[in-house]
Amino acid sequence: MAPFRPVLLGTDLGVYSIARSFHEAYGVRSIVVSNQLRGPIDNSRIIDNVLVGAGAGEAETIAVLRDVARRHADTPLLLVVNAEHEVEWLMRNRELLERHYVIPYASNEVLRLAGDKTALDAACTRLGIAVPATQPVDLSAAEDGGWSPPSLELTFPVVLKPAVSAEHLLMSFPGKRKVYTAASQDEASAVLRRLADAGLREVVLAQELIPGDDTQGRTVTCYVDRSGQVTMMSSGQLLLGLHAPTMIGNSATILTEAQPELEQQTAALLRELGFTGFANVDIKIDPRDGRAHFLDLNPRIGRPNYYANVAGRNPARAVVADFRAELGVPGEPAVPQYSAEQEVGVYSYLPWHLVRRYLTDPQLRRRVGRLRRRFHHPLAYPNDRHPRRLLYRVAATVNLVRDFRRHYPRPTATGL
């Protein structure tokens, strides 16, 4: 058993995937602090659940984390969060948390910079990395009675999304989506007015839509240690993402074929930002000219993080190598994990029969079909079997198939 304990916040399969990585690497049980017992983390032999309680606020969460630290006073604790609003929460409470936990994240200044899509576009432009044509719209002026949405000097269709998404993520209003689309100025104005009426007062980015279905998506995930060295890097091609309105942008099936040029660009971008810790980058290839456009940089490991393990990289080893002295693992080598060739497989929590339906390229469909026996579901951990976990996976799969029938019954030329 490792001399440290990971402490994770959340309930989704991304949180479970992180716990699985730590268990695979070190045989350690993670402590998961959550407001409820949801399927991905319930009935698990690799997780100790600590409930905050439904509707608990920031103060209650801090109190529980302090109690966890008190009960494990003789054990180094590594705190990991993996949601946009949790990164914001960590920044607000960092000084207090650092008294009890190892915090493997960049400084607050760098985290704010990395999480701001406007700053990301500026950094990409400096490095010659392509980004979609973008126009920011500041909704802070929407408090004024005479405010009206501005005209967009972009080629339609466009997508609209908050520049910093933590506030929007926690909002609730009719018609809410993770990403909005507009085929005309009138539609774009209606979206901007809906967001303003809901109370959003942040910058919204309008971006020209890069065409192509989900398979034009690419992802890069890495860890940058405190010296600025990239010690873990993995990449892959998106095969199919989720399409429910509030889940658009979440990768569900990834082919772990390495993307060397995109990895190099990602490393350069993170150096430009002075970034350390986990980062995940979303990229889309324009099928018209084959050019890669960087869409988002997430200053966290991301929900589909287990695809890195499928590629032969264990993210837990990277963060422990960086903080080995603080965590009591002095012998852990800080060797870059991407020096060896990346393994090819498929990360997926969707069944092959569903994925196959959306692969319109016959060559890609055949290539992925040959890898059917190398499909890896993040919740299907042989060392964490439980009948109720299996039932949850079956029920979740049925619900996902229904979501596709409802929200994305057939592949489109835009993936939206």
C-alpha positions as CSV (number, residue, x, y, z in Angstrom):
1,M,0.0,0.0,0.0
2,A,1.3,3.4,-0.9
3,P,2.2,5.8,2.0
4,F,-0.2,8.5,0.7
5,R,-3.9,8.8,-0.1
6,P,-5.5,10.6,-3.1
7,V,-8.5,12.7,-2.1
8,L,-10.8,13.4,-5.1
9,L,-13.9,15.6,-5.5
10,G,-16.9,14.5,-7.5
11,T,-19.0,11.6,-8.6
12,D,-18.7,11.0,-12.3
13,L,-16.7,8.4,-14.3
14,G,-13.8,10.8,-14.7
15,V,-13.4,10.8,-10.9
16,Y,-13.6,7.0,-10.9
17,S,-11.0,6.8,-13.7
18,I,-8.6,8.9,-11.6
19,A,-9.1,6.6,-8.6
20,R,-8.6,3.6,-10.9
21,S,-5.3,5.0,-12.1
22,F,-4.0,5.4,-8.6
23,H,-5.1,1.9,-7.6
24,E,-3.5,0.4,-10.7
25,A,-0.3,2.2,-10.1
26,Y,0.0,1.9,-6.3
27,G,-2.8,-0.3,-4.9
28,V,-4.1,2.7,-3.0
29,R,-7.8,3.4,-2.2
30,S,-8.8,6.9,-3.0
31,I,-11.0,9.0,-0.7
32,V,-13.8,10.5,-2.7
33,V,-15.7,13.5,-1.2
34,S,-19.1,13.9,-2.9
35,N,-22.6,15.2,-2.2
36,Q,-24.2,11.9,-3.1
37,L,-23.4,8.3,-4.0
38,R,-23.8,8.0,-7.8
39,G,-23.2,4.9,-9.9
40,P,-19.6,5.5,-11.0
41,I,-18.3,5.7,-7.4
42,D,-20.8,3.6,-5.6
43,N,-20.2,0.0,-4.5
44,S,-16.5,0.3,-5.2
45,R,-13.7,-1.5,-3.5
46,I,-11.1,1.1,-4.5
47,I,-12.9,4.1,-3.1
48,D,-13.8,5.3,0.4
49,N,-16.7,7.6,0.0
50,V,-17.2,10.6,2.3
51,L,-20.5,12.3,1.9
52,V,-20.9,16.1,2.2
53,G,-24.6,16.0,1.8
54,A,-27.0,17.1,-1.0
55,G,-27.0,20.9,-1.5
56,A,-23.9,21.4,0.6
57,G,-22.1,24.6,0.0
58,E,-18.4,25.7,0.0
59,A,-18.1,26.0,3.8
60,E,-19.5,22.5,4.3
61,T,-17.1,21.0,1.7
62,I,-14.1,22.7,3.4
63,A,-15.2,21.4,6.8
64,V,-15.4,17.9,5.5
65,L,-12.0,18.2,3.9
66,R,-10.5,19.5,7.1
67,D,-12.1,16.6,9.0
68,V,-10.6,14.1,6.4
69,A,-7.2,15.7,7.0
70,R,-7.6,15.4,10.7
71,R,-8.5,11.7,10.5
72,H,-5.5,11.1,8.3
73,A,-3.1,13.4,10.0
74,D,-0.2,10.9,9.6
75,T,-0.7,10.3,5.9
76,P,0.2,12.7,3.1
77,L,-3.0,13.6,1.1
78,L,-3.0,14.5,-2.5
79,L,-6.1,16.6,-3.5
80,V,-7.4,16.3,-7.1
81,V,-10.3,18.1,-8.7
82,N,-11.6,17.6,-12.2
83,A,-14.4,20.0,-13.0
84,E,-14.3,23.7,-14.1
85,H,-16.2,25.0,-11.1
86,E,-14.0,22.9,-8.7
87,V,-10.9,24.5,-10.1
88,E,-12.4,27.9,-9.4
89,W,-13.3,26.6,-5.9
90,L,-9.7,25.4,-5.3
91,M,-8.3,28.8,-6.3
92,R,-10.6,30.6,-3.8
93,N,-9.6,28.2,-1.0
94,R,-6.1,27.4,-1.9
95,E,-4.3,29.0,1.1
96,L,-6.4,27.0,3.5
97,L,-6.2,23.7,1.6
98,E,-2.5,23.9,1.3
99,R,-2.2,23.5,5.1
100,H,-3.5,20.0,4.8
101,Y,-3.1,18.8,1.2
102,V,-0.6,18.5,-1.6
103,I,-2.1,20.7,-4.4
104,P,-0.7,19.6,-7.8
105,Y,-1.9,22.6,-9.7
106,A,-0.4,25.7,-11.3
107,S,-0.6,29.0,-9.5
108,N,-3.9,30.8,-9.5
109,E,-2.7,33.3,-12.0
110,V,-1.7,30.6,-14.5
111,L,-4.9,28.6,-13.9
112,R,-7.0,31.7,-14.7
113,L,-5.0,32.4,-17.8
114,A,-5.2,28.7,-19.0
115,G,-9.0,28.6,-18.3
116,D,-9.7,31.8,-20.3
117,K,-10.5,31.0,-23.9
118,T,-9.6,34.6,-24.9
119,A,-6.1,34.2,-23.4
120,L,-5.8,30.8,-25.1
121,D,-6.5,32.3,-28.5
122,A,-4.0,35.0,-28.0
123,A,-1.3,32.5,-27.0
124,C,-2.1,30.3,-30.0
125,T,-1.8,33.3,-32.3
126,R,1.6,34.1,-30.9
127,L,2.8,30.6,-31.6
128,G,1.2,30.3,-35.1
129,I,-1.3,27.7,-33.9
130,A,-4.6,27.9,-35.7
131,V,-7.8,28.8,-33.8
132,P,-11.3,29.4,-35.2
133,A,-12.0,33.1,-36.1
134,T,-13.4,34.5,-32.9
135,Q,-15.3,37.6,-31.7
136,P,-15.8,38.2,-28.0
137,V,-19.1,39.5,-26.7
138,D,-19.0,41.1,-23.2
139,L,-22.3,40.5,-21.4
140,S,-21.4,42.7,-18.4
141,A,-23.1,45.6,-20.1
142,A,-26.4,43.7,-20.3
143,E,-27.3,45.2,-16.9
144,D,-28.0,48.4,-18.9
145,G,-31.6,48.8,-20.1
146,G,-30.6,49.7,-23.6
147,W,-28.3,46.8,-24.2
148,S,-28.7,44.7,-27.4
149,P,-26.6,41.9,-28.8
150,P,-23.9,43.2,-31.2
151,S,-23.6,42.3,-34.9
152,L,-21.1,39.5,-35.4
153,E,-18.4,40.1,-38.0
154,L,-18.0,36.4,-38.6
155,T,-19.0,33.9,-41.3
156,F,-22.0,31.9,-40.2
157,P,-22.7,29.3,-38.9
158,V,-21.0,30.0,-35.6
159,V,-20.8,28.5,-32.1
160,L,-21.1,30.5,-28.9
161,K,-19.6,29.5,-25.6
162,P,-18.6,31.4,-22.4
163,A,-14.9,32.4,-22.4
164,V,-14.7,31.2,-18.8
165,S,-17.3,28.5,-18.3
166,A,-17.4,27.9,-14.5
167,E,-20.2,30.4,-13.9
168,H,-22.3,29.2,-16.8
169,L,-21.9,25.6,-15.7
170,L,-23.6,26.2,-12.4
171,M,-26.6,28.1,-13.9
172,S,-30.0,26.6,-14.7
173,F,-32.4,28.0,-17.3
174,P,-34.6,26.8,-20.2
175,G,-32.6,26.0,-23.3
176,K,-29.3,25.7,-21.5
177,R,-26.6,23.9,-23.5
178,K,-22.8,23.5,-23.1
179,V,-22.2,24.9,-26.6
180,Y,-24.7,27.0,-28.6
181,T,-24.9,27.2,-32.4
182,A,-26.4,29.9,-34.7
183,A,-26.9,29.8,-38.4
184,S,-27.6,33.5,-38.7
185,Q,-27.2,36.8,-36.9
186,D,-30.8,36.6,-35.7
187,E,-30.2,33.2,-34.1
188,A,-26.9,34.4,-32.5
189,S,-28.7,37.5,-31.1
190,A,-31.4,35.2,-29.6
191,V,-28.7,33.0,-27.9
192,L,-26.8,36.0,-26.5
193,R,-30.1,37.6,-25.2
194,R,-31.1,34.3,-23.6
195,L,-27.7,34.1,-21.8
196,A,-28.0,37.7,-20.7
197,D,-31.6,37.2,-19.5
198,A,-30.4,34.2,-17.5
199,G,-28.0,36.4,-15.6
200,L,-24.7,35.6,-17.3
201,R,-22.3,38.6,-17.1
202,E,-19.1,37.1,-18.5
203,V,-17.6,37.2,-22.0
204,V,-19.1,34.9,-24.5
205,L,-17.0,33.9,-27.5
206,A,-18.6,33.6,-30.9
207,Q,-16.5,31.4,-33.2
208,E,-16.8,30.3,-36.8
209,L,-17.9,26.7,-36.9
210,I,-15.2,24.3,-38.0
211,P,-17.1,21.6,-40.1
212,G,-16.7,17.9,-39.8
213,D,-18.2,15.2,-37.6
214,D,-16.9,13.9,-34.3
215,T,-14.1,11.9,-36.0
216,Q,-12.4,15.2,-36.9
217,G,-11.8,15.8,-33.2
218,R,-8.4,15.2,-31.6
219,T,-7.4,15.3,-27.9
220,V,-4.1,15.7,-26.1
221,T,-3.6,15.1,-22.4
222,C,-0.4,15.8,-20.5
223,Y,1.2,16.5,-17.2
224,V,3.8,19.2,-16.8
225,D,6.0,18.9,-13.6
226,R,7.1,21.8,-11.5
227,S,10.3,22.2,-13.4
228,G,8.3,22.8,-16.6
229,Q,9.0,19.3,-18.1
230,V,6.2,17.4,-19.8
231,T,6.4,14.0,-18.1
232,M,3.2,12.5,-19.4
233,M,1.7,12.9,-22.8
234,S,-1.0,11.0,-24.6
235,S,-3.2,11.8,-27.6
236,G,-5.9,10.3,-29.8
237,Q,-8.6,10.7,-32.3
238,L,-12.2,11.3,-31.2
239,L,-14.6,8.7,-32.6
240,L,-17.8,9.7,-30.9
241,G,-18.7,12.3,-28.3
242,L,-21.9,12.8,-26.2
243,H,-24.6,14.9,-27.8
244,A,-27.1,15.6,-25.0
245,P,-27.4,19.5,-24.7
246,T,-25.4,19.9,-21.5
247,M,-22.8,17.2,-22.4
248,I,-21.7,18.3,-25.8
249,G,-17.9,18.3,-26.0
250,N,-17.5,15.3,-23.7
251,S,-15.5,12.5,-25.5
252,A,-17.1,9.1,-25.1
253,T,-15.0,7.0,-27.6
254,I,-11.3,7.7,-28.4
255,L,-8.9,5.9,-30.7
256,T,-5.5,6.1,-29.0
257,E,-3.4,6.7,-32.1
258,A,-0.7,9.2,-31.3
259,Q,-0.8,12.7,-32.8
260,P,2.8,13.8,-32.7
261,E,2.5,17.2,-34.3
262,L,-0.4,18.1,-32.0
263,E,1.5,16.9,-29.0
264,Q,4.4,19.2,-30.0
265,Q,2.1,22.2,-30.4
266,T,0.4,21.5,-27.1
267,A,3.8,21.3,-25.3
268,A,4.7,24.7,-26.9
269,L,1.4,26.2,-25.8
270,L,1.8,25.1,-22.2
271,R,5.4,26.5,-22.1
272,E,4.0,29.8,-23.4
273,L,1.5,29.9,-20.6
274,G,4.0,28.8,-17.9
275,F,1.6,25.9,-17.1
276,T,2.2,23.1,-14.7
277,G,0.0,20.2,-13.7
278,F,-2.6,18.3,-15.7
279,A,-4.0,19.8,-18.9
280,N,-6.3,18.5,-21.6
281,V,-6.6,20.2,-25.1
282,D,-9.5,19.8,-27.5
283,I,-8.6,20.2,-31.2
284,K,-10.6,19.9,-34.4
285,I,-9.2,19.1,-37.9
286,D,-10.8,21.2,-40.7
287,P,-11.7,18.6,-43.4
288,R,-11.5,21.3,-46.1
289,D,-7.7,21.8,-45.7
290,G,-6.6,19.3,-43.0
291,R,-5.5,22.1,-40.7
292,A,-5.8,21.6,-36.9
293,H,-7.6,24.2,-34.9
294,F,-7.2,24.4,-31.1
295,L,-10.6,24.8,-29.4
296,D,-10.1,24.5,-25.6
297,L,-7.5,24.1,-23.0
298,N,-8.8,22.6,-19.8
299,P,-6.5,23.1,-16.7
300,R,-7.3,19.6,-15.4
301,I,-7.1,16.1,-16.6
302,G,-10.6,15.9,-18.1
303,R,-13.5,13.5,-17.9
304,P,-12.2,10.9,-20.4
305,N,-8.8,10.7,-18.7
306,Y,-8.6,6.9,-18.7
307,Y,-7.9,7.0,-22.4
308,A,-4.3,7.9,-21.4
309,N,-4.1,4.5,-19.6
310,V,-5.4,2.7,-22.7
311,A,-2.5,4.4,-24.5
312,G,-0.1,3.0,-22.0
313,R,0.4,6.0,-19.8
314,N,-0.8,6.1,-16.2
315,P,-1.4,9.8,-15.1
316,A,-1.1,8.9,-11.4
317,R,2.5,8.0,-11.9
318,A,3.3,11.4,-13.4
319,V,1.8,13.5,-10.5
320,V,3.3,11.2,-7.8
321,A,6.8,11.5,-9.5
322,D,6.5,15.3,-9.3
323,F,5.5,15.3,-5.6
324,R,7.3,12.1,-4.6
325,A,9.1,13.8,-1.6
326,E,5.9,15.3,-0.2
327,L,4.0,12.1,-0.7
328,G,6.6,9.8,0.8
329,V,7.5,8.0,-2.4
330,P,11.2,8.9,-2.7
331,G,12.1,6.1,-5.1
332,E,9.5,7.1,-7.8
333,P,11.5,8.1,-10.9
334,A,10.5,11.3,-12.8
335,V,10.9,9.7,-16.2
336,P,8.8,11.0,-19.2
337,Q,6.2,8.5,-20.0
338,Y,5.9,9.4,-23.6
339,S,9.4,8.4,-24.6
340,A,8.0,4.9,-25.6
341,E,5.6,4.3,-28.5
342,Q,2.0,4.9,-27.5
343,E,-0.2,1.8,-27.4
344,V,-3.2,1.7,-29.8
345,G,-6.6,0.8,-28.4
346,V,-10.1,2.3,-28.0
347,Y,-11.3,4.0,-24.9
348,S,-15.1,3.8,-24.9
349,Y,-18.1,3.7,-22.6
350,L,-20.4,3.3,-25.6
351,P,-21.0,-0.1,-27.2
352,W,-19.4,-0.9,-30.5
353,H,-22.7,-1.3,-32.3
354,L,-23.5,2.3,-31.5
355,V,-20.1,3.7,-32.3
356,R,-20.1,1.8,-35.6
357,R,-23.3,3.5,-36.8
358,Y,-21.6,6.9,-36.6
359,L,-18.3,6.0,-38.4
360,T,-19.1,7.1,-41.9
361,D,-15.6,6.6,-43.2
362,P,-15.4,2.9,-44.3
363,Q,-11.6,2.7,-43.8
364,L,-11.8,4.1,-40.2
365,R,-14.8,1.9,-39.4
366,R,-12.8,-1.2,-40.5
367,R,-9.7,-0.1,-38.6
368,V,-11.7,0.4,-35.4
369,G,-13.6,-2.8,-35.9
370,R,-10.3,-4.7,-35.9
371,L,-9.7,-3.3,-32.4
372,R,-13.0,-4.4,-30.9
373,R,-11.2,-6.7,-28.5
374,R,-9.2,-3.7,-27.3
375,F,-12.2,-1.6,-26.3
376,H,-11.7,-0.4,-22.7
377,H,-14.6,0.8,-20.5
378,P,-13.2,3.0,-17.7
379,L,-15.7,1.5,-15.2
380,A,-14.9,-2.1,-16.2
381,Y,-12.0,-2.7,-13.7
382,P,-11.3,-6.4,-13.0
383,N,-10.1,-5.6,-9.5
384,D,-13.3,-3.7,-8.7
385,R,-16.1,-6.1,-9.5
386,H,-19.5,-5.8,-7.9
387,P,-22.9,-7.0,-9.2
388,R,-24.5,-3.6,-8.6
389,R,-21.6,-1.9,-10.5
390,L,-22.3,-4.2,-13.5
391,L,-26.0,-3.3,-13.3
392,Y,-25.2,0.4,-13.2
393,R,-23.0,0.1,-16.3
394,V,-25.8,-1.8,-18.2
395,A,-28.4,0.8,-17.2
396,A,-26.1,3.7,-18.0
397,T,-25.4,2.3,-21.5
398,V,-29.1,1.9,-22.2
399,N,-29.7,5.5,-21.2
400,L,-26.8,6.7,-23.4
401,V,-28.2,4.9,-26.4
402,R,-31.5,6.5,-25.8
403,D,-29.8,9.9,-25.6
404,F,-28.3,9.4,-29.0
405,R,-31.6,8.4,-30.5
406,R,-33.1,11.6,-29.1
407,H,-30.4,14.2,-29.6
408,Y,-28.2,12.8,-32.4
409,P,-30.0,10.1,-34.3
410,R,-27.5,10.2,-37.2
411,P,-24.1,11.7,-37.9
412,T,-24.0,15.2,-39.3
413,A,-21.5,17.2,-41.3
414,T,-20.8,19.4,-38.2
415,G,-21.1,17.0,-35.3
416,L,-23.8,19.2,-33.8
